[in-house]
């Protein structure tokens, strides 16, 4: 299941890139824990982390790896979980006058029984996933724009 969302933020690209990648549990309403496991290449490709999400009372743990990293324009991570894996690519675009557009492209790949669930209810889940993704990007915008400096 693929989804995409975008938001414009009244902050410079460097600040948005740094905050997005280094404070996930702060701006995300779903990620409740985000722990660095091993840093490589100054947080770039090969860096591993652990994320715990909670949505409607259900907690899930993911092992994450940074797979693409081009400071300050791109960061892609792969999150491996028990029920599904997620690839999330964040693209950052400087719009001038201290504004930044962030676009998130995500791909969710179900595993095991979850494949059947995705097959039967994928159309409904895609709508919910897109709504949730846009909510997360709006949270990011609000948090970034509230930063000092």
Buried (B, 14 or more C-beta within 10 A) or exposed (E): BEBBBBBEBEBBBEBBBBBBBEBBBEBBEBBEBBEEEEEEEEBBBEBBBBBBBEEEEEEBEBBBBBBBBEBBEEBBBBBBBEBBBBBBBBBBBBEEEEBBBBBBBBBBBBEEEBBEBBEEEBEEBBEEBBEBBBBBBEBBBEBBEEEEE
